[in-house]
Amino acid sequence: MMILLTGPLALLCCYLAYRCYRIEYHRHSLVLVGIALFLFLLTAVFVGGSFYAWNTMEMVATVVLN
């Protein structure tokens, strides 16, 4: 569920950083890029955790049903 929130927020931060850079607010742009990188990293962690949890549940279900 959090993937649906962090992914688009990271893309929005990238877009806003680009817009800030274009109008020469370079410090604001750097802050937004940092936030975007953090959100992209968080999204990757959520995707990896979801994959790991799904595989674990599938393995447990296979053992229980067999």
N, CA, C and O atoms as a DFTB+ gen file, in Angstrom:
264 C
 N C O
     1  1       0.820      -1.192       0.000
     2  2       0.000       0.000       0.000
     3  2       0.871       1.266       0.000
     4  3       0.558       2.246      -0.676
     5  1       1.949       1.230       0.755
     6  2       2.821       2.411       0.809
     7  2       3.537       2.651      -0.521
     8  3       3.944       3.775      -0.815
     9  1       3.690       1.593      -1.325
    10  2       4.326       1.758      -2.630
    11  2       3.506       2.700      -3.491
    12  3       4.054       3.490      -4.260
    13  1       2.184       2.612      -3.358
    14  2       1.312       3.479      -4.139
    15  2       1.455       4.944      -3.731
    16  3       1.108       5.836      -4.505
    17  1       1.954       5.198      -2.543
    18  2       2.150       6.570      -2.077
    19  2       3.562       7.074      -2.368
    20  3       3.727       8.190      -2.859
    21  1       4.570       6.274      -2.075
    22  2       5.946       6.764      -2.176
    23  2       6.433       6.897      -3.616
    24  3       7.212       7.800      -3.923
    25  1       5.987       6.016      -4.495
    26  2       6.416       6.095      -5.895
    27  2       6.005       7.400      -6.567
    28  3       6.860       8.126      -7.076
    29  1       4.702       7.711      -6.577
    30  2       4.282       8.980      -7.186
    31  2       4.837      10.218      -6.474
    32  3       5.109      11.230      -7.120
    33  1       5.005      10.146      -5.156
    34  2       5.593      11.289      -4.446
    35  2       7.036      11.523      -4.881
    36  3       7.473      12.668      -4.998
    37  1       7.769      10.454      -5.118
    38  2       9.148      10.594      -5.589
    39  2       9.176      11.236      -6.975
    40  3      10.005      12.104      -7.249
    41  1       8.270      10.807      -7.840
    42  2       8.206      11.411      -9.174
    43  2       7.804      12.880      -9.100
    44  3       8.333      13.707      -9.843
    45  1       6.881      13.204      -8.216
    46  2       6.478      14.596      -8.032
    47  2       7.645      15.441      -7.528
    48  3       7.831      16.571      -7.980
    49  1       8.425      14.908      -6.603
    50  2       9.597      15.637      -6.101
    51  2      10.622      15.858      -7.211
    52  3      11.251      16.914      -7.274
    53  1      10.791      14.871      -8.081
    54  2      11.707      15.044      -9.214
    55  2      11.230      16.162     -10.132
    56  3      12.023      16.996     -10.570
    57  1       9.945      16.175     -10.416
    58  2       9.384      17.219     -11.276
    59  2       9.531      18.598     -10.634
    60  3       9.922      19.558     -11.298
    61  1       9.217      18.693      -9.343
    62  2       9.338      19.976      -8.652
    63  2      10.792      20.431      -8.566
    64  3      11.074      21.626      -8.657
    65  1      11.716      19.489      -8.393
    66  2      13.137      19.838      -8.371
    67  2      13.564      20.399      -9.724
    68  3      14.317      21.371      -9.792
    69  1      13.083      19.787     -10.789
    70  2      13.392      20.287     -12.132
    71  2      12.851      21.699     -12.322
    72  3      13.539      22.569     -12.856
    73  1      11.611      21.920     -11.882
    74  2      11.007      23.254     -12.018
    75  2      11.764      24.290     -11.179
    76  3      11.988      25.412     -11.632
    77  1      12.155      23.917      -9.967
    78  2      12.924      24.840      -9.121
    79  2      14.283      25.150      -9.745
    80  3      14.754      26.286      -9.683
    81  1      14.903      24.151     -10.338
    82  2      16.202      24.367     -10.963
    83  2      16.083      25.317     -12.151
    84  3      16.959      26.151     -12.380
    85  1      14.997      25.183     -12.899
    86  2      14.802      26.033     -14.076
    87  2      14.614      27.501     -13.710
    88  3      15.020      28.383     -14.467
    89  1      14.003      27.775     -12.556
    90  2      13.804      29.172     -12.163
    91  2      14.883      29.632     -11.175
    92  3      14.731      30.642     -10.487
    93  1      15.970      28.865     -11.126
    94  2      17.187      29.207     -10.390
    95  2      17.020      29.238      -8.873
    96  3      17.624      30.071      -8.197
    97  1      16.207      28.340      -8.344
    98  2      16.162      28.087      -6.903
    99  2      16.957      26.807      -6.651
   100  3      16.390      25.749      -6.380
   101  1      18.275      26.926      -6.746
   102  2      19.120      25.738      -6.732
   103  2      19.130      25.031      -5.377
   104  3      19.186      23.802      -5.328
   105  1      19.077      25.772      -4.297
   106  2      19.074      25.122      -2.978
   107  2      17.784      24.348      -2.757
   108  3      17.803      23.238      -2.225
   109  1      16.673      24.926      -3.162
   110  2      15.401      24.215      -3.045
   111  2      15.417      22.952      -3.906
   112  3      14.897      21.904      -3.523
   113  1      16.027      23.088      -5.072
   114  2      16.120      21.949      -5.979
   115  2      16.925      20.812      -5.360
   116  3      16.550      19.646      -5.486
   117  1      18.020      21.140      -4.697
   118  2      18.835      20.104      -4.056
   119  2      18.079      19.402      -2.934
   120  3      18.186      18.186      -2.771
   121  1      17.322      20.161      -2.171
   122  2      16.524      19.559      -1.097
   123  2      15.487      18.607      -1.684
   124  3      15.296      17.499      -1.183
   125  1      14.819      19.046      -2.748
   126  2      13.803      18.192      -3.370
   127  2      14.416      16.943      -3.996
   128  3      13.807      15.874      -3.961
   129  1      15.599      17.063      -4.560
   130  2      16.279      15.882      -5.116
   131  2      16.620      14.906      -3.998
   132  3      16.484      13.694      -4.171
   133  1      17.059      15.415      -2.864
   134  2      17.340      14.543      -1.718
   135  2      16.101      13.814      -1.239
   136  3      16.151      12.621      -0.942
   137  1      14.991      14.527      -1.164
   138  2      13.729      13.894      -0.757
   139  2      13.308      12.848      -1.780
   140  3      12.852      11.764      -1.417
   141  1      13.464      13.179      -3.070
   142  2      13.088      12.233      -4.123
   143  2      13.936      10.962      -4.054
   144  3      13.411       9.858      -4.202
   145  1      15.239      11.112      -3.830
   146  2      16.102       9.931      -3.719
   147  2      15.716       9.076      -2.519
   148  3      15.699       7.848      -2.603
   149  1      15.409       9.727      -1.407
   150  2      14.964       8.989      -0.228
   151  2      13.673       8.222      -0.523
   152  3      13.540       7.061      -0.138
   153  1      12.734       8.863      -1.196
   154  2      11.466       8.194      -1.500
   155  2      11.656       7.056      -2.503
   156  3      10.998       6.022      -2.392
   157  1      12.554       7.237      -3.488
   158  2      12.844       6.141      -4.417
   159  2      13.464       4.958      -3.676
   160  3      13.118       3.807      -3.942
   161  1      14.373       5.239      -2.754
   162  2      14.981       4.175      -1.958
   163  2      13.933       3.477      -1.100
   164  3      13.929       2.250      -0.997
   165  1      13.054       4.244      -0.493
   166  2      11.986       3.675       0.324
   167  2      11.053       2.806      -0.519
   168  3      10.608       1.750      -0.069
   169  1      10.760       3.247      -1.735
   170  2       9.927       2.451      -2.639
   171  2      10.600       1.123      -2.964
   172  3       9.948       0.079      -2.976
   173  1      11.906       1.162      -3.227
   174  2      12.634      -0.074      -3.527
   175  2      12.629      -1.018      -2.331
   176  3      12.509      -2.231      -2.502
   177  1      12.758      -0.478      -1.127
   178  2      12.714      -1.312       0.081
   179  2      11.335      -1.946       0.236
   180  3      11.231      -3.125       0.576
   181  1      10.286      -1.181      -0.007
   182  2       8.929      -1.722       0.090
   183  2       8.689      -2.816      -0.948
   184  3       8.061      -3.832      -0.647
   185  1       9.183      -2.614      -2.162
   186  2       9.015      -3.633      -3.210
   187  2       9.767      -4.904      -2.822
   188  3       9.231      -6.004      -2.958
   189  1      10.996      -4.765      -2.344
   190  2      11.775      -5.933      -1.919
   191  2      11.128      -6.652      -0.754
   192  3      11.078      -7.882      -0.730
   193  1      10.632      -5.893       0.213
   194  2       9.955      -6.503       1.359
   195  2       8.685      -7.219       0.962
   196  3       8.378      -8.289       1.487
   197  1       7.946      -6.632       0.035
   198  2       6.714      -7.269      -0.434
   199  2       7.024      -8.573      -1.157
   200  3       6.329      -9.573      -0.974
   201  1       8.076      -8.557      -1.983
   202  2       8.469      -9.766      -2.700
   203  2       8.890     -10.858      -1.725
   204  3       8.506     -12.018      -1.877
   205  1       9.683     -10.482      -0.721
   206  2      10.140     -11.446       0.279
   207  2       8.955     -12.012       1.064
   208  3       8.881     -13.219       1.292
   209  1       8.036     -11.149       1.473
   210  2       6.868     -11.599       2.238
   211  2       5.990     -12.516       1.389
   212  3       5.485     -13.524       1.882
   213  1       5.808     -12.169       0.115
   214  2       4.976     -12.992      -0.767
   215  2       5.599     -14.374      -0.943
   216  3       4.895     -15.381      -0.877
   217  1       6.912     -14.431      -1.166
   218  2       7.575     -15.724      -1.329
   219  2       7.503     -16.556      -0.058
   220  3       7.339     -17.774      -0.123
   221  1       7.622     -15.914       1.092
   222  2       7.536     -16.636       2.361
   223  2       6.148     -17.226       2.553
   224  3       6.013     -18.386       2.944
   225  1       5.117     -16.434       2.279
   226  2       3.743     -16.944       2.416
   227  2       3.472     -18.080       1.440
   228  3       2.787     -19.045       1.777
   229  1       4.011     -17.963       0.231
   230  2       3.821     -19.018      -0.759
   231  2       4.517     -20.306      -0.317
   232  3       3.973     -21.397      -0.487
   233  1       5.717     -20.181       0.249
   234  2       6.449     -21.348       0.721
   235  2       5.711     -22.014       1.883
   236  3       5.604     -23.239       1.924
   237  1       5.203     -21.223       2.822
   238  2       4.468     -21.768       3.962
   239  2       3.194     -22.456       3.488
   240  3       2.849     -23.530       3.980
   241  1       2.497     -21.847       2.539
   242  2       1.271     -22.452       2.021
   243  2       1.572     -23.771       1.317
   244  3       0.796     -24.721       1.420
   245  1       2.692     -23.835       0.603
   246  2       3.068     -25.067      -0.080
   247  2       3.358     -26.176       0.928
   248  3       2.950     -27.319       0.726
   249  1       4.057     -25.847       2.004
   250  2       4.391     -26.840       3.026
   251  2       3.128     -27.302       3.745
   252  3       2.964     -28.495       3.999
   253  1       2.243     -26.382       4.071
   254  2       1.027     -26.726       4.816
   255  2       0.078     -27.551       3.962
   256  3      -0.528     -28.502       4.456
   257  1      -0.059     -27.201       2.692
   258  2      -1.020     -27.892       1.834
   259  2      -0.506     -29.239       1.339
   260  3      -1.298     -30.078       0.911
   261  1       0.790     -29.459       1.391
   262  2       1.317     -30.752       0.934
   263  2       1.495     -31.639       2.084
   264  3       1.930     -32.779       1.923
